[in-house]
Every structure is written in structure tokens, then in C-alpha cells.
Amino acid sequence: MQATIFASLDPTIKSFIGVVSILGPLSILGVVLLLKKIEKQNPERIRWR
């Protein structure tokens, strides 16, 4: 059923979904790595709980 949903979409929307599916997790990973870097420099600034 999902294949028919994507088959009816415009190619521009398909490429947008592809780009977002790659950049979304990478940006989340980047934020986590940035927070870990800040935590190493100043542990009191970041609270993980």
C-alpha cells in the first residue's frame, strides 16, 4: 500500500522526502555530538536527565 502512495507523488516531493530522511537523523546526531562536546568542556552546563 505504501508503494502506491509514493508512486502517485510528484518527483519533486519524492526527492524532498529522500533528502529530509537523510538530513533529519544527521542533524539530530550533530546536536547530540555538540552537546557531548560542551559536556566535556563544562559538565555543569548539560543535564541529560
C-alpha positions in Angstrom: 0.0 0.0 0.0 2.9 2.4 0.7 4.3 1.8 -2.7 1.2 3.1 -4.4 1.2 6.2 -2.2 4.7 7.1 -3.2 4.1 6.2 -6.9 1.4 8.9 -7.1 3.6 11.7 -5.7 5.3 14.3 -7.8 9.1 13.6 -8.3 9.9 16.8 -6.5 8.1 15.7 -3.4 9.8 12.3 -3.6 13.2 13.9 -3.7 12.3 16.2 -0.8 11.3 13.2 1.3 14.5 11.5 0.4 16.6 14.5 1.4 14.8 15.0 4.6 15.0 11.3 5.6 18.8 11.7 5.3 19.4 15.1 6.8 16.9 14.7 9.7 18.8 12.0 11.6 22.2 13.6 10.7 21.1 16.9 12.3 19.9 15.1 15.4 23.3 13.2 15.6 25.1 16.6 15.2 23.2 18.1 18.1 23.9 15.2 20.3 27.6 15.3 19.4 27.7 19.0 20.0 26.1 18.6 23.4 28.6 15.9 24.4 31.5 18.2 23.3 30.1 21.0 25.5 29.6 18.5 28.4 33.3 17.6 28.2 34.3 21.2 28.5 31.8 22.2 31.1 29.9 19.3 32.7 27.6 21.6 34.8 26.1 23.2 31.6 24.4 20.0 30.3 21.9 17.8 32.1 20.9 14.6 30.4 18.1 13.8 32.8 
